């Protein structure tokens, strides 16, 4: 985009301009730091800005350019990191007062690989405490706001990452997804978000809680599909410290982006057999699904005859967090968000047999769904069942569920039925911007692929992006 300001260039374009010496890493970084200073106060996407460290990295990156050293695929490109991901020498709090002063002595594998690829770490983006809410607010840094309308939530838990991407504060924002935490804010903020397959991206080291669930993964939020594929190419791959990481060399995620969707079998489900969907969301996503017919793909409306797994999902996540937080709750309950405290206290006494029943349901659900993906290449659904809503409109509140479990999101299954099932199955899933409500707020379409098949998810997303481009739609903030 020749006339775009630097902060609107894609990561791919920025890296290309650095290689051609049309832009310097320090020049790019200066633009993004200025942009953050101007815009972040209105949306609170960044909770920690690592300007000093970033400037040192940019200086080193510039020296490599001038000395004509071999450059990495993200050389000189600014990247933000969710505050739940370890960053060496930069405060990492996972949105909790318990970790208010925690500065890791090592990088997460993801950050280590980004740095090796030449990326410049801008800082940390805001997240709800322990990533346990689907909106972004915490007792340490406060609320993050949606760049499209600052009275509205960006979603969560990678809400800071999505808001930063939408507001052009960071061309690539690294988030994590344990139940929709990349896809929900990606949908609410009108950006592309990819949850890779379980094991595709190593998860090490981790904060306590999510590390034992076996359902969380790390992935990118970007303004283009190509940038997400590039980021995934950098961060994916086996690592000895994560026993679930997938062996072998990752595929070339960039290689099939222009292959189109002709010949693919695409399924569309408006409700997964049980969900209730807002009429605006349904109308916009149905229209988006129909685009693939014009692109030469068979699109089949389906009813997977699914059922809600919400209780089982919360049992798995809750018990793992109860194990890590039970003792500290007794000592520092006032320092923990009330909904997190309710959640932990509601699961700490869950019987082992009940927990194992939920794990068994996880396996049964996959066995039910697996034959479906032997027929279809991808499944399309709405990403979120409702449009973005005002901050505080759906405040977390304790409520009883079956098996005595306490669920701290009121009507959770009424607005987030589409994302967490594919954390349970471990499949790759993405959200693509597909339209706007009458209030001018973004809506997302979810693309779910076969296990370990990010290639097809990215291919389908790229085809939709070419047909229904979203990149040049910018929020009014800043």
C-alpha positions in Angstrom: 0.0 0.0 0.0 2.2 2.8 -1.3 0.5 5.7 0.4 -0.2 4.1 3.7 1.5 5.4 6.8 4.1 3.1 8.2 1.9 1.8 11.0 -0.7 0.6 8.5 1.8 -1.6 6.6 1.6 -5.3 7.1 4.3 -7.2 8.8 5.2 -8.8 5.4 5.5 -5.4 3.8 7.6 -4.0 6.7 10.0 -6.9 6.6 10.3 -6.5 2.8 11.1 -2.8 3.1 13.7 -3.5 5.8 15.4 -6.1 3.5 15.4 -3.5 0.6 16.7 -0.8 2.9 13.6 1.3 2.2 12.9 1.5 5.9 15.1 1.0 8.9 14.2 -1.0 12.0 14.7 2.1 14.2 12.5 4.2 12.0 9.7 1.6 12.1 10.0 1.2 15.8 9.8 5.0 16.4 6.6 5.2 14.4 5.0 2.4 16.4 6.1 3.8 19.7 4.6 7.2 18.8 1.4 5.5 17.6 1.2 3.6 20.9 1.7 6.9 22.9 -1.1 8.5 20.9 -3.7 5.8 20.8 -3.1 3.4 23.8 -4.4 5.8 26.5 -7.9 5.6 24.8 -8.0 1.7 24.6 -5.5 0.4 27.1 -4.3 -2.4 24.8 -0.8 -2.4 26.1 -0.2 -2.8 29.8 3.6 -2.7 29.6 5.6 -0.9 26.9 9.2 -2.1 26.6 10.6 0.9 24.8 14.1 0.6 26.1 14.5 -3.1 25.3 12.8 -2.5 21.9 15.2 0.3 21.0 18.2 -1.9 21.8 16.8 -4.7 19.6 16.1 -2.3 16.8 19.6 -0.8 17.0 21.1 -4.3 16.7 18.7 -5.2 13.9 19.7 -2.1 12.0 23.4 -3.0 12.4 22.7 -6.4 10.9 21.1 -4.7 7.9 24.0 -2.4 7.4 26.5 -5.2 7.7 24.5 -7.3 5.1 24.0 -10.2 7.5 21.4 -12.8 6.8 18.1 -11.4 7.9 15.2 -13.4 9.5 11.7 -13.4 8.1 10.5 -10.8 10.6 13.6 -8.7 10.7 12.8 -5.3 12.1 9.1 -6.0 12.5 7.4 -4.8 15.8 5.5 -7.5 17.6 3.4 -7.4 20.8 3.1 -10.3 23.3 0.1 -11.1 25.5 0.8 -10.6 29.1 0.4 -14.3 29.8 3.5 -15.2 27.8 6.9 -15.2 29.4 9.2 -12.4 28.2 12.8 -12.2 29.5 13.4 -9.0 31.3 9.9 -7.6 30.8 7.2 -7.8 33.4 4.7 -10.6 32.8 1.7 -10.7 35.1 -1.1 -12.7 33.4 -3.3 -9.9 34.6 -2.9 -10.7 38.3 -1.8 -8.8 41.3 -0.2 -12.1 42.4 2.4 -11.5 39.6 2.5 -7.7 39.6 6.3 -7.7 40.0 7.2 -10.9 38.1 10.0 -10.4 35.5 10.9 -13.7 33.9 14.5 -14.7 33.5 13.8 -16.6 30.3 11.6 -16.2 27.2 8.8 -18.4 26.2 9.8 -20.6 23.2 7.5 -18.5 21.1 9.2 -15.2 22.0 12.6 -16.8 21.6 11.7 -17.8 18.1 10.3 -14.4 17.2 13.5 -12.7 18.4 15.6 -15.2 16.3 13.5 -14.3 13.3 14.4 -10.6 13.8 11.2 -9.3 15.4 11.3 -6.4 17.8 9.3 -6.9 21.0 7.1 -3.8 21.7 5.7 -4.9 25.0 2.9 -6.8 26.7 -0.9 -6.6 25.9 -3.6 -6.7 28.5 -5.5 -9.8 29.5 -8.1 -10.7 32.2 -6.7 -12.4 35.3 -5.3 -15.8 34.5 -7.0 -15.5 31.1 -10.2 -16.7 32.7 -12.7 -14.3 31.3 -13.9 -13.7 27.8 -13.7 -9.9 28.3 -10.5 -8.0 29.1 -10.4 -6.4 32.6 -8.3 -7.0 35.7 -7.5 -5.5 39.1 -4.0 -4.6 38.0 -4.3 -2.7 34.7 -8.1 -2.1 34.4 -10.3 -2.5 31.3 -9.3 -2.7 27.7 -11.6 -1.0 25.2 -12.7 -1.8 21.6 -11.1 0.5 19.0 -14.3 0.5 17.0 -16.2 2.0 19.9 -14.5 2.5 23.3 -17.7 2.0 25.2 -17.6 -1.7 24.0 -15.4 -4.6 25.1 -12.8 -6.1 22.7 -13.6 -9.5 24.1 -11.0 -11.7 25.7 -8.8 -13.1 26.9 -6.4 -11.8 24.2 -8.4 -8.5 24.2 -5.3 -6.3 24.4 -3.7 -8.2 21.5 -6.8 -7.8 19.3 -7.3 -4.2 20.2 -3.6 -3.4 19.5 -3.8 -5.1 16.1 -7.1 -3.4 15.1 -5.8 0.0 16.1 -2.5 -0.5 14.2 -0.3 -0.5 17.3 1.3 -3.8 16.3 1.2 -5.6 13.0 1.5 -8.9 14.7 0.1 -9.6 18.2 0.8 -12.9 19.9 -2.2 -14.2 21.9 -3.3 -17.4 23.4 -6.5 -19.4 23.1 -7.9 -21.8 25.7 -11.6 -21.5 24.8 -11.8 -18.8 22.2 -9.3 -16.2 23.5 -7.8 -15.4 20.1 -11.0 -15.9 18.0 -13.5 -14.0 20.3 -11.5 -10.7 20.4 -10.5 -11.2 16.8 -14.2 -11.2 15.9 -15.1 -8.3 18.2 -12.2 -6.2 16.9 -12.4 -7.0 13.2 -9.0 -8.7 12.7 -7.8 -12.1 11.7 -7.0 -14.5 14.5 -5.7 -18.1 14.3 -5.8 -20.8 17.0 -3.4 -23.4 15.8 -3.8 -27.1 16.4 -2.9 -28.3 19.9 0.8 -29.0 19.9 1.6 -27.0 16.8 3.2 -24.2 18.8 5.2 -25.2 22.0 3.8 -24.0 25.3 6.8 -23.5 27.5 7.3 -22.1 30.1 3.8 -21.4 31.4 2.0 -19.8 34.3 0.3 -22.4 36.6 -3.3 -23.4 35.7 -3.6 -23.6 31.9 -0.4 -25.6 31.6 -2.1 -28.8 32.7 -5.4 -28.4 30.8 -4.0 -29.7 27.5 -6.3 -27.3 25.5 -4.5 -24.0 25.3 -2.3 -22.9 22.4 -0.5 -19.7 21.3 -1.2 -18.0 18.0 -1.2 -14.7 16.1 -3.7 -11.9 15.6 -3.0 -9.9 12.4 -4.6 -7.6 9.8 -3.9 -10.0 7.0 -3.9 -13.8 6.6 -0.4 -13.7 5.1 1.0 -12.1 8.2 -0.6 -14.8 10.4 0.9 -17.5 8.2 4.3 -15.9 8.4 4.1 -15.6 12.1 3.0 -19.2 12.5 5.9 -20.3 10.3 8.2 -18.7 12.8 6.7 -19.9 16.0 5.6 -23.4 15.1 7.7 -26.6 15.5 8.6 -29.3 18.0 10.4 -28.4 21.2 11.7 -30.9 23.8 10.3 -29.0 26.8 6.7 -29.4 25.5 5.9 -33.1 25.3 2.7 -32.3 23.4 4.5 -30.4 20.6 4.0 -32.0 17.2 7.1 -33.8 15.9 8.7 -33.1 12.5 9.2 -30.0 10.5 6.1 -27.8 10.2 4.6 -27.4 6.7 5.1 -24.3 4.7 2.1 -22.3 5.8 2.6 -19.7 3.2 2.8 -22.0 0.2 -0.9 -22.5 -0.5 -2.4 -19.2 0.4 -3.2 -18.4 -3.3 -4.6 -21.9 -4.1 -8.2 -20.9 -3.8 -11.0 -23.1 -2.6 -12.2 -24.8 -5.8 -12.9 -28.4 -5.1 -13.0 -28.1 -1.3 -15.9 -29.5 0.6 -17.1 -26.8 3.0 -19.8 -27.3 5.7 -21.8 -24.5 7.2 -23.5 -24.7 10.6 -25.4 -21.8 12.0 -25.8 -23.3 15.5 -23.8 -26.6 15.9 -27.1 -28.1 16.7 -27.7 -26.3 20.0 -26.6 -22.6 19.9 -28.8 -19.5 19.8 -27.5 -16.8 17.5 -28.3 -13.1 17.3 -30.2 -12.3 14.1 -27.7 -9.8 12.9 -24.8 -12.2 13.5 -26.7 -15.0 11.7 -27.6 -12.8 8.7 -24.0 -11.6 8.2 -22.3 -14.9 8.7 -24.8 -16.8 6.4 -24.0 -14.3 3.7 -20.3 -14.7 4.3 -20.6 -18.5 4.0 -22.4 -18.2 0.7 -19.3 -16.4 -0.7 -17.5 -19.7 -1.0 -20.1 -21.0 -3.5 -19.1 -18.1 -5.9 -15.5 -19.1 -5.3 -16.1 -22.6 -6.7 -16.5 -24.6 -3.5 -19.4 -26.8 -2.5 -21.0 -25.3 0.7 -23.3 -27.7 2.5 -25.6 -26.6 5.4 -25.1 -29.2 8.2 -26.4 -30.0 11.6 -23.7 -31.9 13.6 -26.3 -32.7 16.2 -24.0 -31.5 18.9 -24.6 -30.7 22.5 -23.1 -28.2 24.9 -19.9 -29.4 26.6 -19.8 -26.3 28.8 -19.9 -28.1 32.1 -17.2 -30.5 31.0 -15.0 -27.7 29.7 -15.3 -25.8 32.9 -14.5 -28.9 34.9 -11.3 -29.4 33.0 -10.2 -25.8 33.2 -11.5 -25.2 36.8 -9.8 -28.2 38.4 -6.5 -27.3 36.8 -6.7 -23.8 38.2 -8.0 -24.9 41.5 -4.9 -27.1 41.9 -2.6 -24.1 41.3 -4.6 -21.4 43.1 -6.2 -23.1 46.0 -3.6 -22.3 48.6 -3.0 -18.7 47.6 -6.8 -18.0 47.6 -6.8 -18.6 51.4 -4.1 -16.0 51.9 -4.7 -13.3 49.2 -8.3 -13.6 48.1 -8.7 -9.8 48.0 -6.0 -9.6 45.4 -7.9 -12.0 43.1 -10.8 -11.0 40.8 -14.1 -12.1 42.4 -15.1 -14.2 39.3 -11.7 -16.1 39.4 -12.1 -16.7 43.1 -15.7 -18.0 42.6 -14.5 -20.3 39.8 -11.7 -21.8 41.8 -13.7 -22.3 44.9 -16.5 -23.9 42.9 -14.2 -26.6 41.4 -11.7 -27.3 44.2 -13.8 -30.1 45.7 -15.0 -31.6 42.4 -14.6 -35.4 42.8 -12.0 -37.1 40.8 -14.6 -39.4 39.1 -16.5 -36.3 38.0 -13.4 -34.8 36.5 -12.5 -38.0 34.7 -16.1 -38.1 33.3 -15.5 -34.7 31.8 -12.2 -35.9 30.3 -14.1 -38.9 28.9 -16.7 -36.6 27.4 -13.8 -34.8 25.7 -12.8 -38.0 24.0 -16.4 -39.0 23.1 -17.0 -35.6 21.6 -14.0 -36.0 19.3 -15.0 -39.5 18.3 -18.4 -38.1 17.3 -16.9 -35.2 15.4 -14.0 -37.0 13.6 -16.2 -38.8 11.0 -17.7 -35.4 10.1 -14.2 -34.1 9.2 -13.6 -37.2 7.1 -16.2 -35.8 4.7 -15.7 -32.0 4.9 -12.4 -30.1 4.6 -13.5 -27.2 6.9 -16.5 -26.2 8.9 -17.9 -22.6 9.0 -19.8 -21.2 11.9 -20.3 -17.7 13.4 -17.3 -17.0 15.7 -19.4 -15.5 18.4 -23.2 -15.8 18.8 -23.7 -12.1 19.7 -22.3 -8.8 18.4 -19.8 -6.9 20.5 -21.4 -5.6 23.7 -20.9 -2.7 26.0 -18.3 -3.0 28.8 -19.9 -4.3 31.9 -23.0 -5.5 30.1 -22.2 -9.2 30.7 -20.5 -9.0 34.1 -19.2 -12.4 35.3 -21.5 -13.8 38.0 -21.5 -17.1 39.8 -24.2 -19.6 38.9 -24.7 -23.3 39.6 -24.2 -25.9 36.9 -24.5 -29.6 36.8 -22.1 -31.7 38.9 -22.1 -28.9 41.4 -19.7 -26.9 39.3 -19.7 -23.1 39.6 -19.7 -21.2 36.3 -18.7 -17.6 36.6 -19.8 -16.3 33.2 -23.5 -15.5 33.2 -25.2 -17.0 30.1 -21.7 -18.1 28.8 -23.2 -20.6 26.4 -25.6 -18.0 25.1 -22.8 -16.0 23.5 -19.8 -18.2 23.2 -21.0 -21.7 22.1 -18.8 -21.9 19.0 -15.2 -21.6 20.1 -14.4 -23.8 23.1 -15.5 -27.1 21.5 -12.5 -26.9 19.2 -10.1 -26.4 22.1 -11.6 -29.6 23.4 -10.9 -31.4 20.1 -7.5 -29.7 19.5 -8.4 -28.6 16.0 -7.1 -25.5 14.2 -9.7 -22.7 14.0 -9.6 -19.1 12.8 -11.8 -16.0 12.7 -12.1 -13.8 9.7 -13.8 -10.4 9.6 -17.0 -10.8 7.5 -19.1 -7.7 8.1 -20.5 -5.1 10.5 -23.6 -4.6 12.5 -25.9 -1.7 12.0 -24.0 0.0 14.9 -20.7 -0.4 12.9 -19.2 -3.2 15.1 -17.3 -6.1 13.5 -18.6 -9.6 13.1 -16.4 -12.7 12.5 -16.8 -16.0 10.7 -15.1 -19.0 12.2 -13.2 -21.5 10.0 -12.5 -24.9 11.6 -10.1 -27.3 10.0 -9.1 -30.9 10.4 -6.6 -31.7 13.2 -3.1 -30.5 12.3 -4.4 -28.9 9.0 -3.7 -25.2 9.5 -2.8 -25.2 5.8 -6.4 -25.5 4.6 -7.7 -23.1 7.2 -5.3 -20.5 6.1 -6.0 -21.3 2.4 -9.8 -20.8 2.9 -9.3 -17.7 5.0 -7.0 -16.2 2.3 -9.6 -16.9 -0.4 -12.3 -15.1 1.6 -9.9 -12.2 2.3 -9.4 -11.7 -1.5 -13.1 -11.9 -2.1 -14.2 -9.8 0.8 -11.2 -7.7 1.8 -11.2 -6.2 5.3 -7.6 -4.8 5.6 -8.5 -1.2 4.6 -11.3 -0.9 7.1 -9.9 1.0 10.1 -11.6 1.8 13.5 -12.1 5.5 14.3 -9.8 5.5 17.4 -6.6 7.5 16.7 
